[in-house]
Amino acid sequence: MIERRAAIAERLSIELDDAAFSEPSAHDFDAETHGPTYLSPMESLLLDIALAPGEPEASWLTYPQAEALLGQEAREERRRRKTERRRLAASMALVALLFGGVVGLSIRQAGIGTSIAVSWAVAGTLAVLTIACAIGRSAMRHRRLVDGLGATAATATLCATFNAVNNMLSTPLAPEGATLIVGSMLPVIAGVAWALVSDDTSASG
């Protein structure tokens, strides 16, 4: 009670001046000539003090409760985004298979050799699969495995493209057997090496 009286006294000393105690004239109460009648500063202050609650307002949530609530919402939002990225990556993997099949069949229907058509189909499939790995990397639990798979797919894409172009040349740059061997070993080496040097931070949530 003493603290409340001290607070009211301090507020009065700040907000009151000589104008608050000036006597209103009859002209101030004449609505026809003066327009709307407003409360004087003293009346407004007394009304504000009378209507103010006697006790400090209790917060709806304590700081720990608010932090827990907002933290839970943030975790749910991160979990939702990661789920969406996983679904998108899975959809891209399916699209990779369809895209490779369409590319291979289209090239084969154009009368080009089977080995060349297969090489371009593999290159198209692995290219889209590389994109799928990049999309889903941040949402996967073990990123090192996804990084290795993405590096393998990217390197195999280059090898398959080189093999397809090499077979299309009248004078191949390298024997077909050699390109197949290198194209089979190099992506695996690249994937393992990339997985070893990449960050193995697991995606939480």
N, C-alpha and C positions, 0 to 999 in steps of 0.2 A: 504493500500500500504506500509506504514511504517512497519507494522507488518510482511508483506511478505518479505520485504528486510532484516529485522532483522533475520527472519527464515533462509533465504538463506545465510546470512553472518555467522550465527552460524553453518550451515551445512558445509559451505566451510572450516571453521576453524577446524572442526572435521575430514573431509574426505581428505583434501589436505595435502600433505607433500612435501618434496623436490623432490621426484621421479616424482611427477605430472608435474613439470616444466622442467624436463630433456629434452634436444633436441633429437628427434629421429635421428638415423643414417640411411644412405642409405641402410644398410643391413636390416633394419626393413621393408623396402618397397619392397624388392626383394622377390616376391612370389615363384620363382623357388627354392631358397635356404632357405628361411625362413618359407615357408608354409603359412597358413592363417594369414592374418593381422587383429589384434584386435585393438579396440579403446584404447587409453591411458586412465588412470584414470581421467585426466582432461577432455578429450573429452567425456567420458562416463557421468561424472557428469554434464557437461554443457548440454548434450543432454537430460539427465533426467530432469533437471530443466526446459528446454525449452518445453518439452512435458507434464510436470505436469500441471494439471488444476489450473487455477487461483483462483478458489473458492473451499472451502471444499466440498467434495462429499456429496450429500444429501442421506440420508438413504432411502431405499425402504419403510420401515415401521417404524413408531415411536414405542417406547416401549409400550405404551398403546395399539396400534393397533396389535402389535405382540402378546402381552399377550392375547388380546381378541380372535385373530385368533387361537392361539395354545390352549387356554382354550376351545374354541368351539369344536375343533377337539378332545380334550381329553374327553369332555362331550359326544360327539357322539360315541366315542369308548367305553366308559363305558356303554352307553345306548345300544349299539350293543351287548356287552358281556352279559348284563343282559337279553336282549331279547333271546339270545341263551340259557342261563341257564333256563329261564322260559319254553322255548319249550322243552328242554331236560327233565325237571322235568315233564311236561305234558306227554311226551312220556313214561317216566318211570312209571307214574301212569297207563297208558294204558297197558304197559307191565305187571304191577303187576296183573291186572285183568286176563290177558291171562295166566300168569304163574300160578296163583292160580287155574284157571280152568283146566289147563293141569295136575297139580299135583293131584288135586282131582279126575279127571277122571282116571288117571293112577293108582292110589291106589285102586279106586273102581273096575277097570277092573282086578286087581290082586286078587280080591275076598275078600278084607278086608272090614270090616263093614262100613256102610254109615257114622256113627258119627265120626269114626276115619278119614275117607277120607275128610269129611267136615272140621275137625279140622286142618288137614295138609294143606288143600287148603287155609283156612283162614290164617294160619301161613305164608304160602308162599306169599300170596297176601300182607299181612301187612309188611312182611320183605322188599319186594321191594318198597312198599310205603314209608317206613322209609327212604330208600336210596333216593327216589325222593324228600322227604322233605329236606334232608340234602343238596342235589344238588341245589334246588331252593331257599333255605333260603336266601342267600345273594342278590338274585335278586327280592325278593318279597317286596311289599310296606310295609306290616305290618308283621314284623318278629316274633312278639310275638304269633300271630295266627298260623304261620307255625311251630314255636317251640312247641306249645301245640299239634298240630296235629301230629308232628313227635314223641313226647313223648308218645302220646296215641297209635300210631301205634306200636312203639317199645315195649311198655308194653303189648299190646294186642298180639303181636307176641309171647312173652314169655308165656303168659297165654294159648294161643291156642296150643303152642307146649307142654306145660305141660299137657293140657287136652288130647291131642292126645296120648302122652306116657302113661298117666294114664289109658286111656281106653284100651291100648294094653296090659297092665299087667294082668296076671291071677288074681292077688290080687291087686286091685286098691289102690293107696295111699290115695285117698280121694273120697268121693261120687261124682258121676257125677253131681248131682244137685248143690252141693257146689262149684265145680270147675267152673260151668257155671255162678253162681252168682258172685263169686269172679272175674272171668274173664271178666264179664260185668262191674263191678263197679271199679275195680282197674285201668284199663287204663284211665277211665274218670278222676279219682282223680289225677292220675299221670300227665295227660295232663293239667289239670287246675293248678296244683301246679307248673309245669314247666313253664307255660305261665306267672304265676304271678311273678316268680323270674327271668325270662329271660329279655334280653335287648329289649326294644320296639323301637329301632332306626329304622326309616323308610328308605327304600332305595330311595335315590333321583335320579332324572333323569328317 
